[in-house]
Amino acid sequence: ETPAGSGETVLIVEDETSILTLTKRILEQLDYNILTAETPGEAVALTNEHDGEIHLLITDVVMPEMNGRDLAEKLQAEYPKLKVLFMSGYTANVIAHHGVLDADVHFIQKPFSNKDLAVKVKKALKR
């Protein structure tokens, strides 16, 4: 059973267009409202224009401009209740120093299955 959403707004930040598009498509089918950005700068600009809540940020860890952890902190200043799910194609030992593998942090390894993504998103939103 793949857990679905109930219209929550999810912002996906990913610099690989194919992964961004795929993630968006999977989550739209699960009844999430999706915003997308290819860079942290674009994500910040998007949130400045967005009216209403953003419930979850799904962001790549390693990106040009700013890493996912810094982006999350920046957006959480504006959206204190914002939950975060980090994703990366790098192995755990490469990204451990980014702080995204801490116990209280939600993380998904790329590539992921539709079900993995659905479960991780649901779990991240529950917190």
Backbone torsions as a table, in degrees:
resi	resn	phi	psi	omega
1	GLU	NA	121.3	179.7
2	THR	-92.5	118.0	-177.6
3	PRO	-69.4	133.7	180.0
4	ALA	-103.3	167.3	177.7
5	GLY	-93.6	-175.0	174.5
6	SER	-136.1	59.0	174.2
7	GLY	78.7	11.9	178.4
8	GLU	-64.3	149.5	179.1
9	THR	-91.2	125.2	-177.7
10	VAL	-121.0	129.4	175.7
11	LEU	-103.1	121.2	179.1
12	ILE	-106.4	126.2	177.8
13	VAL	-120.4	114.9	-173.4
14	GLU	-154.8	127.1	-176.8
15	ASP	-84.6	-7.0	174.1
16	GLU	-95.7	110.2	-173.7
17	THR	-55.5	-40.5	-177.4
18	SER	-63.0	-40.7	179.4
19	ILE	-70.3	-39.3	178.2
20	LEU	-59.1	-48.3	-178.5
21	THR	-64.0	-44.3	-179.7
22	LEU	-62.9	-47.3	-179.0
23	THR	-61.3	-42.9	178.1
24	LYS	-59.3	-47.2	-177.3
25	ARG	-63.1	-44.7	179.4
26	ILE	-58.6	-48.2	-174.7
27	LEU	-72.6	-32.0	175.9
28	GLU	-64.0	-37.9	178.4
29	GLN	-66.4	-22.7	179.8
30	LEU	-95.3	15.1	173.9
31	ASP	73.4	32.1	171.4
32	TYR	-100.0	151.8	176.5
33	ASN	-94.2	120.0	-168.5
34	ILE	-110.8	133.7	169.1
35	LEU	-115.3	143.5	179.7
36	THR	-131.1	150.0	174.9
37	ALA	-145.9	146.0	-179.8
38	GLU	-95.4	-13.9	178.7
39	THR	-139.0	157.4	176.0
40	PRO	-57.0	-39.6	179.3
41	GLY	-60.7	-42.3	178.2
42	GLU	-64.9	-38.4	179.4
43	ALA	-63.3	-44.1	179.9
44	VAL	-63.7	-44.7	178.5
45	ALA	-61.3	-40.8	180.0
46	LEU	-63.1	-43.9	-178.7
47	THR	-68.1	-30.1	177.3
48	ASN	-65.2	-31.0	-178.8
49	GLU	-91.4	-16.0	-173.2
50	HIS	-78.9	129.1	174.1
51	ASP	-95.0	136.6	177.8
52	GLY	100.2	179.2	-175.4
53	GLU	-74.5	154.9	162.7
54	ILE	-123.1	121.2	-172.2
55	HIS	-87.8	-33.3	-174.8
56	LEU	-144.1	136.9	171.8
57	LEU	-106.9	124.4	171.6
58	ILE	-110.5	115.8	-176.0
59	THR	-134.9	144.5	172.3
60	ASP	-65.7	150.8	-178.8
61	VAL	-80.2	-48.7	-174.3
62	VAL	-104.0	110.6	-179.5
63	MET	-139.8	159.7	172.7
64	PRO	-66.4	161.2	178.3
65	GLU	80.4	-58.2	-170.0
66	MET	-159.2	139.9	178.5
67	ASN	-80.2	166.4	-175.2
68	GLY	-59.4	-36.0	-178.8
69	ARG	-65.0	-44.6	179.2
70	ASP	-65.7	-39.0	177.7
71	LEU	-62.0	-44.3	179.9
72	ALA	-59.0	-45.2	-179.5
73	GLU	-63.3	-41.1	179.7
74	LYS	-62.4	-44.6	-178.6
75	LEU	-73.5	-31.1	178.9
76	GLN	-69.4	-20.6	175.1
77	ALA	-66.3	-34.1	178.5
78	GLU	-86.6	-36.0	-178.2
79	TYR	-122.2	83.7	-173.8
80	PRO	-57.7	-26.4	-178.0
81	LYS	-93.0	4.2	-177.4
82	LEU	-61.8	126.9	174.7
83	LYS	-93.5	157.8	-176.0
84	VAL	-133.5	137.7	171.9
85	LEU	-124.7	116.6	178.9
86	PHE	-89.9	146.4	175.1
87	MET	-134.4	149.8	177.5
88	SER	-158.8	149.5	173.6
89	GLY	-91.8	-8.8	178.2
90	TYR	-76.8	155.5	178.3
91	THR	-73.8	160.2	-175.9
92	ALA	-52.7	-42.5	-175.9
93	ASN	-69.2	-23.4	178.3
94	VAL	-73.8	-37.4	-174.3
95	ILE	-101.5	-0.9	-176.5
96	ALA	-53.4	-39.2	-176.9
97	HIS	-69.6	-9.9	176.3
98	HIS	-80.1	-6.2	177.9
99	GLY	80.1	10.1	-176.7
100	VAL	-89.7	-1.0	178.7
101	LEU	-105.8	8.1	177.9
102	ASP	-61.3	157.0	-173.4
103	ALA	-55.9	-35.7	-174.8
104	ASP	-91.4	11.3	-173.8
105	VAL	-108.3	135.6	177.6
106	HIS	-88.1	130.8	-175.3
107	PHE	-141.6	140.2	174.5
108	ILE	-130.6	135.6	-178.6
109	GLN	-87.4	132.3	174.1
110	LYS	-88.7	146.8	-6.1
111	PRO	-75.9	149.4	-179.7
112	PHE	-123.2	157.4	176.8
113	SER	-84.5	163.6	177.2
114	ASN	-55.9	-42.9	-177.0
115	LYS	-67.3	-43.5	176.6
116	ASP	-54.1	-47.6	-178.2
117	LEU	-62.6	-46.7	-179.3
118	ALA	-58.1	-44.5	-178.3
119	VAL	-66.9	-45.2	-178.8
120	LYS	-64.9	-39.5	-180.0
121	VAL	-64.8	-45.8	-179.7
122	LYS	-60.4	-44.1	-179.1
123	LYS	-64.2	-43.7	-179.6
124	ALA	-63.3	-38.6	-178.8
125	LEU	-70.2	-27.1	-177.9
126	LYS	-69.1	-28.1	-172.5
127	ARG	-59.6	NA	NA
